[in-house]
Amino acid sequence: MLYSPNGEPLNGGPLGRPTCEEALSHWFERIDIHHGGTISRDEFMADAQVQFRRMDIDGNGYLVSEEVERFRQPYRQQPASEVIVPEQKADQPQQDKRKRASKHKHNDDNDENSQSSDSSDPVMAADTDLDFRVTSDEFMAHAQKVFATLDSNQDNVLSRDEVLARCPKK
């Protein structure tokens, strides 16, 4: 599944199967509300706030992995019966908190811009205190870091090329 820099599903289900470049370009155009060819930090953070509210299905002010999965389900390419969430396996023994949380944490060896399946979850990676939930504050702080990572020339705006650099090289 392809995600926007703020964790929004960009393909699957009703969205079809656009390429990474097509999906991120469409997202870029939608977020660039002033149509100036760049996304300001304010535009990016406004998108992050909207995305958090959309994912917070129960409105309690934080996200848990099951809630994020429910939000993403309509975008899955495969039938729901084939989706396996490791934490939900009945026969899986309980692991200690840090070991399970490491699934959500960025691996320093991984490219944070990668859209590959082995990268950490773009939403649950914001769980900095490892309590298996992402508060609005954590999500927004993570969005600030993502913006800084994407802003490769550090001009405080994102160009289309900076955003498209998230796509895997062909």
N, C-alpha and C positions, 0 to 999 in steps of 0.2 A: 504494500500500500504506500502511496505517496502522500506526504504531509507537507503543509505549508510550514514556514519557519515557526509558526505559533501552534502547530499541532492539528490543524484542520485537515481532514481527509480531502484529497484532491482528485481521487480517482475511485473507481469501483461503483457498484450499484447504479444509481441513476446518472452518475457522472461518466460512465463508460471507462474506456481505457486510453486516455490521452498519454502522450509521451511525457516524460518529466519536464521537458522544456515547454510543451504546450500547457501543462497543468500549472506550472509556476508562472508562466507568462500571463495566464488568465487571472491567477491570484494577484499578481503584481498590478495588473490594470485595474482590478477592483479596489485594491488598497490605495493606489495612487489617486486619491480623491480630487486632487487639484490638477491632475493630468499633466504634470510637469515633467514626466519621465523619470522621476525619482520618488522614493518613499522616505519621508522625514521620520525622525525618531518618534514624533508625536503621532503620525499616522500608523506607524508600526505598533506602538503601544496601545493605541485605540483599538486596533485589530485584536491584540492580545486580550484586552478586556472583554471585547465582544465574544471572542472564542471561549474564554473561561466561562462566561455566563451561559453560553450554549451548551457546554459540556457538563455544567453543574445542574444535572437533570433534576435533582431533588431540592435544589436551592439552599443547601445548608452551608455554603461558603467554602467548601473544599471538595476535592475530587479524590476518589479512590479508583483503583484499577478496574473494578467491576463496573463502575459507573461510566468510565471512559470507554470500556469495551461495549457497553450497551449503546452509547452514543455512536460508536463506529460501526456497529453491526449492519446497518443498512448499506454501508459502503463496501462491505466485504465482497470479494469476487466469488467466494465459494459458499455453499449452503451453510447455514448456522450449525448444522449437525457435524460438520467437518472442522469447525473452529475449535482448537484445543488451547485452553489457557492453562499452562503448567500448574499454577497455584490451585486450580480447581480439581485436579485429579484426586479421586477418593483414596487411592492407594499410596499417594505420595506422603512420605513421613514429614512431620513438621521440621522445618529447618530453623536455625537461629535467625533472629531478626536481621542482622547485618548481612548474612549470606544471601537471604532472599532479596534484600534491598539492593544488593549489588547488581541485580538484573536490571534495575532502573537507572543505575548510576552510569555516567559516561566513563568509558574505558579510555585512559590516556593514550593508548595505542591506536584507538579508532579515530578516524577523521570525523569531527563533529558535524561536518557538512554533508556527510554521506547519507544517501537515501537507501542504502542497502539493508537487507533484512537482519544483518547481524549487529546493527547499531542499536543503542538503547532507545527505549520508548521516548518520543519527543515531549510527552506530557509528564510522565512519571519521573523523568530525569530531573525535574524541578524539585523533587522531594529531598531537600537538603538535610532535614533532620531525621530522615529514615524512619518516619512513623507510618509509612504506607498511605499517606494522604498528602495532597498538594493543596495548600491554602492559596488564596488569591495573592497574598503577598509573595509567597514562594514562586508562584507562576509568573508574576510580573517581574520579579528580580531575575528569574531565568530568561524572560523575554529580553530584558536589558542586556544580558550576557550574549544571547543569540544575536541581537542587533550588532553589538560590538564585534562579534566574530565575523558576521557577514560584511560589515563595513571595512573591507580590506584596505581602502585608501584613507580611512579615518577622516572623512569629510562630513560626518554626521548625517549623511543621507545614503540610501541604498539605490544603486543603479540596477537596471535589469540584469546587466552582466554579473554584478556581484551576487544577485539572487540566483541566477541560473548556474553559477559555479557550484551550487549544491547538487546538481545533477551529475550522475556518474559519467565519466569520460567514455566515449565510444571507442 
